[in-house]
Amino acid sequence: MNFKETVARDRALFLNPDEFGEEHRIDGKMVTVVLDDNALKERQGGAELSVAESSLLIYAAVEDLPTPKAPGAGMNVDGREYIVDDWSIDMGIATVALRQNRQI
């Protein structure tokens, strides 16, 4: 098995709903994603967020998501509006950091 085949196999396993993947509606389309609160906390330096702010870090296959969005753009996840903080792609997996500011 060559490197590309190994990466494709690992990606399919990671996103598999029987392993880590979960179905979520993103911008109106059902997508298999992995939500990761621990990696999000690491990105935030271990800090907990205030009550007025929530965040979400998702991993998904690049081809399943809409065109990458710039920081500040909106994205709807499961009927909730979020703001894109970061969108990166590595070996066919998009990592999208989102935040949602709530009115108190």
C-alpha positions in Angstrom: 0.0 0.0 0.0 1.4 3.4 -1.0 1.3 6.6 1.1 -1.8 8.0 -0.6 -3.7 4.8 -0.1 -2.7 4.8 3.6 -3.9 8.4 4.1 -7.2 7.6 2.3 -7.7 4.6 4.5 -6.9 6.5 7.7 -9.2 9.4 6.7 -12.1 7.0 6.0 -11.6 5.3 9.4 -11.4 8.7 11.3 -14.6 10.0 9.7 -16.5 6.6 10.0 -19.7 7.0 12.0 -19.0 3.7 13.7 -15.7 5.1 15.0 -15.5 8.9 15.5 -17.8 10.5 12.9 -21.2 12.0 13.5 -23.8 13.4 11.1 -24.4 17.2 11.4 -26.2 19.6 9.1 -23.7 22.2 7.8 -25.1 25.0 5.6 -28.1 22.8 4.9 -26.2 19.7 3.9 -25.8 16.5 6.1 -22.1 15.9 6.6 -20.1 13.4 8.5 -17.8 15.3 10.9 -15.8 14.8 14.0 -16.3 17.4 16.8 -13.3 17.8 19.1 -13.6 19.8 22.3 -10.2 18.8 23.6 -8.3 20.1 20.6 -10.3 23.3 20.8 -9.3 23.8 24.4 -5.6 23.3 23.4 -5.9 25.9 20.7 -7.4 28.3 23.3 -4.4 27.7 25.6 -6.5 25.6 28.0 -8.8 28.5 28.8 -12.5 27.9 29.3 -14.8 30.3 27.4 -17.1 32.7 29.0 -20.9 32.1 29.1 -21.5 34.6 26.3 -19.3 32.7 23.8 -19.2 29.1 22.6 -16.9 27.5 20.2 -16.8 24.4 18.0 -14.0 22.6 16.2 -14.9 20.3 13.4 -13.0 18.0 11.1 -14.6 16.9 7.8 -13.6 15.6 4.4 -12.8 18.7 2.2 -15.2 17.5 -0.5 -18.2 17.3 1.9 -18.0 20.9 3.1 -18.8 24.1 1.2 -16.0 26.1 -0.4 -13.5 27.2 2.4 -14.6 30.4 4.1 -12.4 33.2 5.3 -12.3 34.2 9.0 -15.4 36.2 9.8 -17.7 34.4 7.4 -20.8 32.7 8.7 -21.5 29.0 8.8 -24.7 27.3 10.0 -24.2 24.1 12.0 -27.3 22.2 13.1 -29.5 25.3 12.8 -27.1 27.6 14.8 -25.1 30.4 13.2 -21.4 30.4 13.8 -18.5 32.7 12.7 -15.5 31.1 11.1 -12.3 31.7 13.1 -10.0 29.5 11.1 -10.2 27.1 8.2 -7.3 24.9 7.3 -6.9 21.8 5.1 -4.4 18.9 5.6 -4.4 15.7 3.6 -8.0 16.0 2.5 -9.4 16.9 6.0 -10.7 20.4 6.7 -10.3 21.7 10.3 -12.8 24.5 10.9 -12.7 26.5 14.1 -16.0 28.3 14.8 -17.4 30.6 17.4 -20.8 31.8 18.4 -21.4 35.0 20.3 -24.6 35.0 22.3 -26.6 38.0 23.4 -27.0 38.1 27.2 
